[in-house]
Each structure stands twice: as C-alpha cells, then as structure tokens.
Amino acid sequence: MPLSQRIAALPAYIPSADNTALVDAAPGHRFLMYLRYWQGLNGDAYAAYKKCRPQGRDERAAFTRESAETLKEVCPLGNAAKATLGGIRTRQQALIATYGADGLRIPATSTAPFATGLGNEHPIENGFAFLTPYGLPYLAGSGVKGVLRRAAEEMALFPEEYALTPLPEGEGLSLLDIWWLFGFEGAETKNGPVAAIFDPSTLAGRAFEQTLARLVLRDDLRDFIRVALADDKKTRAYFLDDTEDRRPAFLQRLLADKTFRQSIHTRGALDCWDVFPAPAGDRLVVEIMTPHHAGYYMNGQTPHDAESPVPVSFLAVPALSAFDFHVVCASSRLPEPLRSNWQPLLQRIFRHAFDWLGFGAKTAVGYGAMVTKEAPATVAERPAGELTATGSIRQTASTPTEVSETLWPTAKLTLNPGTGEIKAMFEGRTTAGLKGSEADALRIALGDRANKLKKDKELKNVAVKVSQQSNLIVLLGFAGND
C-alpha cells in the first residue's frame, strides 16, 4: 500500500487522522502511542504490508524503506519536547550542585550513535527506551551504574593492560574499593568480569587471586566484614575475632563458598541518575542493521555466502549529542582514604567506560562511544589556541598568524590504547601526540571513523594539516575543517 494510507490508531477524541495535530508530540509519544504504522481504515498491521506486494527480490527492500519512513516521522523534537528536555537537564544540574563534594557531574559528547531499549516490545520489533510520561529518550541510572561497575572491575583486575594511574596513596583500584562504591555482587551473571571473578579457572579469577595478598592488608577490610555480615552476628564475630587476623580466611571463603557469597548483600555508596541526552540537531536518527544468515540463526540451516542481508530499521540518538552523567555518593559510608578520593577515582572509571565499553545497546559494534566534554587545554609546544570539534586549531589573540601549514593528504592516524595519545604519520614523519581533551576533540571530529580507530588502533588515508615548529611537527587538524 502507498505511504499515504499509513495511519495512527488513535481514539476518536483525538482529531486528525493524518497526525497533523500531533506534530509537537514528544518522540516517545509518537513512537509508542501515535505511530502511523497501521494500514488503511481496516486496521491491518503495517507488518502485513509485505503480503500486499508481489513476492520478489525487492519486497524486503520496499518494506524496509517504508518502515524507515515511518520511523523518520518520530525523530524530530518539537518545541514542547525541547522545552521539557531543557527543563529536566537544567534541574538535574541545579540539584547536583546542592550535594557539594558528594555530587559529581560528568558532561560528555557521543562520538557514535547511541541506542537503548532495542529489545522492548513494539510493533516494528525494535523498541527504544523513552521515559514516561515525558516521551524523551533516556539511559536508566541502573544501566549507567552497571557499565561503571564493569569498567571498574576491568581496571582493578587488569591494571597493567589499562594503565591505571595509582591513587595518591600509591595503591591502585581494588575489588574492595568496588565493593564499597558499587556494593558487593555475589550472584552469578553472564556479562563482564564479575561472571568469573570467583572462578580460578578463568582469566578474571586468576587475576583476582593475585590481588588477595594486597587485599588482606587493607585495614578497611575489617570494616567491610562488619557491614557485609551485619545480619549474621555469629559469623561476623568469628571473622572479627581480635585474637587472630581472619581477613585471609574471609577472602578464601568468598572464593570457595558460593552460598556464602550469595548471602552477602551490601549497598554501595554511589547512586547514578537517569541520563537525558540532548540530541544533536534536535532530532533522533534512523539507523539500519543488516543481519546475515537468518536461515542459520532462525531455522538451523547451513550458513553460506549467498544469503542476502535483512535490513532492519531502528531509532538512535545521533553522534555529537550531549550527555550529562550525575553521580551522588554517600561518602559517610566510605572508609578513608576512599572518602576523599572517590571523585577522581570515578572520573578515571568514566574515562575507561567512554574509551572501552560504551553505553546503551550495540556497543560491540561501536554504538554508545563517548568522550568527556572538557575545555580544550593549550599545550606550550603547540600553537596557542584551542582544538575545535571539527578537529582544527581555533586561533586566539595570542596565536601567531604566520603559522605555516602543510597538508598531509594520506596520513595514517595511530592510537596508543594505554595513554589515549593520537599521532599522525606521513612519508616517514610523525607528529607530536595529542592527548586529553585535544585527542577527545579529534575523535569527535572523526565521527563514525573514530570507532575504527579505536578498534584497529590506526586509521589510514586521512587528510590532515600540520605545522613545523623547530624540531616538532604539530597536528593542527583535518584538511578542510576550519
């Protein structure tokens, strides 16, 4: 059927069958309640569309095109939705300020599309997470906390791989710190190192065993035992016996006794708020995934290269959108020195999550990647000015106007995964590395290509502008981006 026959299933008291009265409705309301998905006046589901067309090679493509058109109508944020979103984000910023040193706000910018709630039930088979009653996209605080916990576990178990900077006291992040911040998790899960921390046959389990010698020396381990076993006074008294140090015995029992682990339920000191992204361009976008081998996955057939991909449309928040993460800490429940160091420690955890994990759905293929939104720093050995989101140096009053620029038309960008440093190479020459906020801005400017750089640690055939300063070659930005 033609597109003009798509209608929304609206009650009679809502006028206008063609949805013109709902143009200012929030995206979530149009997606969940007012979607023009139904065909004609008989109320047949839009999915029945494919039965109305001749079977053939173009049937799936035509259906996908019209599905995408349906979703495109959902994407814009009307004036009312923008006002509501702005009000929520402003209130969150004002509220976090009232917590003082117990509150932390991390502004970030997405470097790839962000999707969440794709598994929610919906007639088009791909849902999206909108918060009721606002109808705005959001990332649940529980999801944020889960990603941060996984990031912290990776940093604690594999500090050499992720180059964790030691705490001021000279001690790196440990599982005990994670238990204080995020709570103790003894239940078995399927995702992240926590699934295998207590299994010595796994890489994470062996890494945890190697940390035990350091954990038993922590004075706050006795405090944790006191909190963790508050409901079992007899067992608590045994492990806190003043005549013998039984901290090693407590950790060994955690390893050996699954029932004992699952009996411990402690609440961490951190609370993560829901995140409300501000979509770039004030609109969502329609993304396409093309799964292959449907016969193999759904019908048990043998996979082969002759199978055609099946395009599937879904909603996403576009790259370069603004995200604000807010965390509140009940610092009175933390031991020293964690009480005074939780903010810088959590900032490191956020950075790891941004660089290596991502937020939301489809992170394995690059969705949900972000960078911290910081004021670009001026480095003495680079031209005075700031690196803009387009990847070029914005000149300031103190910047020499005579800086000589050279074009490297087919440079190769390289990424140091340990330090996050980005360099450009061309014909045997290499630029000084970009770090911190300058590297973050460069990744934003790369757009979708930033995911390939992160995955492969290099990106070829990139046109960049550089300048020669004494013996130093400075990376100015991408050619054509001013």
N, C-alpha and C positions, 0 to 999 in steps of 0.2 A: 504494500500500500504506500501511497506517497506520504511524504513527511507532513503534509498539511492535515492529514487525518489523525495525527497523534494528539491525544487529549489527556487531560488530568482527570482522575476520578475524584471529583470534588462534590461536597454536599450542595444541595440546591440553594442554600442561603449564601453561598459564595458566588458572586456573579462572574460572568465572562468565562465561557468555556475555553477560550484560547489563552487564558492565563495573563492577559494584559493587566488585570487588576492586581497581580501578584509579582509585578516586575521588581518591587522593592523588598520582597521577602528575602530572608536570610538564605544562604546556600543550603543549609541543613534542612530548612523547611521545604524548599523546593525539591530537594533530593528525597526526603523521607515521606512527605505528605502530598506535595503538589506536582509530582513529576509527570511530565507529559509522555508517559510510557505506554499508555493504553491505546488500542487501535479502534477508531471508529465508534459509532454510537452503540454497537453491540457489546462493548466492554471486553473484547478478546484481549488477552495479554499481548504485549508487544513482542514477546518471545515467539508468538505464533506467526510473526511476520514471515519467517523463513518458509512456512508452509504455504504461503500465498504466492511465492515466486517459483518459477520453473527451477527444478533441481539442476545444478550445474556447477561449473568451476567458480563462477562469480557470485554464487549465492551467499557464501560466508562473507566475502569482502563487502557486498552490498549491505548485509545485515550489520557488520561491524561499523561501516560508515554511518549508518543511521543511528546506531547505538551511541557513537561518539557525538553526533549532532544532539542527541537527547541530553547527554552529559554537559555539553557546552552551554546549554541554557541554564545550568545550575551554577556555573563558575563565577559570574560577577558578584561582587559585594555591593549591594545597593546602599543608598545613603543611610538608611536606618541601621543596617548591619555594620557599616563602618563606624557610625557613632557609638553603637553598643560595644564593638570591639575596642575602640579607643578608650571608652569609659572603663572597661574591665582592666585593660593594661595599665591605665593611669592609677586606678585604685590599688592594684597589686603593688606598683612601685611606691605608692604612698604608704601602704600598710607595711611593707618590708622595712621601710625606714624607721618605723616605730620600734622594731626589735633591736636596733642598735647593733652591738657586737654579736648578738645572737642571730642576726639575719644576714643572708648573702644573696646578692643578685648577680647573675651571670648573663649579660646580653650576648647574643650570638647571631650569626648570619648563616643561613644554609648555603652550601656550595653545590647542592644537588636537590632534586625534588624530594619532598617529604610526603610519605603516605602512612596512614594508620587506620586500623579498623577494617582492613580489606576483607576479613573473614566474617564481618557482621552480615546478618541475613538481609537480603534486598532483592527485588525482582530482577535486577540486572546481574545478579550473582556475585558482584563485587561491592561490598559495602564501604562505608567510610565513617570515621568517628566524629560526630557532631555532638556538641554538648547541649542537652535540653535544659531549659527552654529557649536558649539563645539561637540555636541553629548555626553555631560557629565551629570551625574545626578546632580541635584541641588535642593535646597529648596528656593523658592522665598522669597525675603525680606518681602513682604507683609504678607506671611504666618508666618514668624518669629514674626513680629510686632503684628499680631493677637493673637498668643499664649502668648506673653509677656503681652499684654493688659489684657487678661483673667486672667493670673496669678496675675497681679497687682490688679485687681478687687476682686479676692478671698482674697488676703492678706488685702485689705482695708476694706472689708465688714465683714470678719471673722478673725480678728487678733488673738483672743484667740485660735481658732482652729489650726491656722498655726504658732503660736508662733513667730510673727514678732518682731524682735528686734527694739526698739524705735530709732528714729533718734537722733542725738546728742542733738537737742533742746528739746528732751523729747516728741516729737509728732510723732505718727505713720503715716504710709502711709494713705492718704485720697483720696476720689474721686476727689477732686480739684487738687491734685498732678497729678493724672492720666490724667485729662483734660489738664493740662499744658504739660505733657510729650507726650501723645498719641493723643491729640485732643479730642474735645467733640463729643460724639456719641449719637445723639438723635433718630436716626432711630431704629425701632424695628428689632431685629434679633432673630434667633432661637437657637443660641448656647451661652452658658456661662451666667454668672450673669447679663450681660448687657441687656439680654432679659427681665429681671424682676426688674431691679433696680428702675424703676419708677412705679411699681405696688405694692401698700402697702399690697396686699393680699398674696404676695409671701415672702419666707424667705429672699431673697436678698432685696426686697423692704422694709421690716421691718428693716433690718439691716441698710439700707441707711437712713431711717427716724431717727434712733437712732444716726446717725452721724451728723445730721443737727445742733444740738446745738453747736457742735465743729466747724463746717464749717463756721457758721455765724460770728465767732470771728476772722477768718483769714483776715488779712489786705489785702492780695493779691486777695481776692475775688472781691474787687472793681476793681482791675486791670483786672481780668478775665472778669468782666461785660463790661468793656471798650473795650476789644478785641472782645468778643463774639457778642456785639451789635453794632459793628462799622458801619454797613450799615443801622441801624435803629436809627438815631440820636434822634428822639423824645422819643423812649422807653429808650434809653441809658440815656438821660438826666433825665428821671423820676427816674430810679433806682440809679443814682449817685447824686441825689439831696443832697446838703451839709446841708440842714436844717433838714434832717431826715435820719436815718440809714435804708435803704431799702434793705439791703442784705438779711434779712429773707424773705422779700416779693419776691425777685428774686428766691430764692430756692423753695419757696412754689409754685410759678408759674411754675417752671420746673416740679414739681410733678403733678400739676393739669392740665396743658395745653399741650396736645400732639402737637398741631400745633406750639406752641411757641418753644418747644424743637426741632422740626424738622426744624425750621427756623434758628437755630444756627449751623454754620459750622466753626469750628476753627481747624487749622492745628497744630498738636503737634510739639514739638521741636526735636523729635527723628526721625532719618532715619535709617532703618535697611537694610543692604546689603544682596544680594543673598549669600547663603551658598553653597560651593562646597565641599562635603565630599571626603576624601581620603580613598577609600575602603580598609579594611584590606585584605592583600593578593593580592592586585591589581586586584580584580575581584568582580563582583556582585554575588549574590546567587539567587537560585530559591526557593521560599517558596511555601507551599501548604496550602490552606484553605479548609475546608471540611464543607460547609454549609449543614444543615439538613432541612427537611420539605419543600423541593422545591414545592411539591404539595400544601401545605398550603399557602406559600407566593405568588406563581405564579398563581395557579388555584383555590384558595379558598377552597381547600379540608380540611378535618379534620386532624390535626396533630396527629401522632401516633409514637410509639417507633420502629415500624417495618420498617420505612423508611430508606433507605441506604443513607449515606452521598455522596455528589457530590464533588469529589476532583477538585480543581481549582488551576492552577499554576500561579504565578506572580513573578515579579522581586523585589529584595530588596537589599539595601546596608547592608553588614553583620555587626554583632556586633563587637565591638572593633575597629571601624573605627574612623578616626579623623575628627572632625568638628571644624571650626573656625567661630564664630559669631562676626560680626563687627557692631557697632552702632556709628553713628555720631550725636552729639547734637548741635543744635543752641542755646547755653547757653545764648546768649544775649536776647533771648525771654523769659527766665525763671525769676521768681522772686527770691529774696533771702529769705530763705537760700537754696532753691531748686537748685539754680545755682551752689552752691559749693558742694552739696550733691547728685547730680544726679547719679554719678558713683557708689558709694557704695549702693545706693538705687536700681539701676538697677542690680547690682550684686546679691542682695537678690532676686529680681524678677526672674532673670535667674535661680537661685538655686531652687526656688519654681517650676518654669516650668520644670526643669530637674527632680525633685523629684516626682511631682504630675500630670503633664499634658502630657509631651512628645511632639514631633514634628512630622509632617507628618500625614500619614494615619494610621488607625487601632490602635490608641493609647489606645482605650478602652480595648484591649487585650494585651497590653504591648509593642507594637511596638513604636519606636521613643524615648525610655527612654535613658537618658544620664547622665553623671556626669562631673563636671568640671575637667579639666586636670591640676592639681596643683602639684607642687613639694611636695612630702610627707614630713610631718613635723616629727621631732624627739621629742617625749614626754619624760620628765625626768624620769617618773616612769616606762617607758617601755624600752626594750633593745635598746641600741644605734644602729641605722641602719635605713633603710627605707623599707616601705611595698611595695613590688613589685606588678605588675599587676597580678601575679599568686597567690597573697594572702599570701605570706610568707615574713618574715623579711630578707632583704638582709644585711648581716653582713658588717660593716665597720671596719676600722682600730682600732676604739675605742671600738668595741663590744667585750665583754668577750667571749672567745671561749669555756668557760666551762659552758655555759648556759644549764641547764638540761631541756630537752624537754620531755613532756608526751603526749601520744596520747589519745584523747577522740574519740572513734570510732563512737559513735552515739549521738553526741551532738545536741542540739537544739539552733539555732540562733534566737535571738529576735531583733526586730527593734522598737525603740521609734519614732513614726511618728512626734512628736513635735520637737525633737532635732536631729533626724537622727542617734542617737547612736545605735551601734550594739554590742550585747553581746553574749557569748556562755554559755550554761548551760549543766551540765552533773552530774548525781548522786548527786544532791543537792548542787553542787558547781557552782559558776558563775564567769566569767572572768570580768576584768575591761572593760569598754566600749570603743569601737573605735569610734572616731569622725572625722569630717572634711575629709581631704584628705585620711587618713587611712581607714575610712569607705568607701569612694568612691572607693579606690583601691580594697577593699574586694568585693564590689558589682560588679566591673568589672570582678574579678576572678570568681565570681559565674556564670557569663554568663546568660543563659536563666533563671536560678533559681532565679536570682535577682528580676525578675518580681513577682514570687510567694512570695518571702519575702516581697516585697513592698505591695502586695495585702493582704496577710494573717497576716503580722506583725510577722511571725515566720516561720522557716524552720527546719524541723526535719531530723534526721538521717544524719548529716553532720560530716565527719571525720575531726577533727581539731587538731592542735598541740598547746600546751600551756606550759608555764613555771611558776614555783612558785618563787616569789621574796618577801621574808618576808611574810607579810600577803596578798600580792597582787598576783592574778593569771592573767597572761598576755596571751592574744590571739596572737599567733605567725603567724598563717596562716592555710591553709588547708593541710592535710596529703598528702604527695606525691608530693607537689608543692614546688620546690626549686628555 
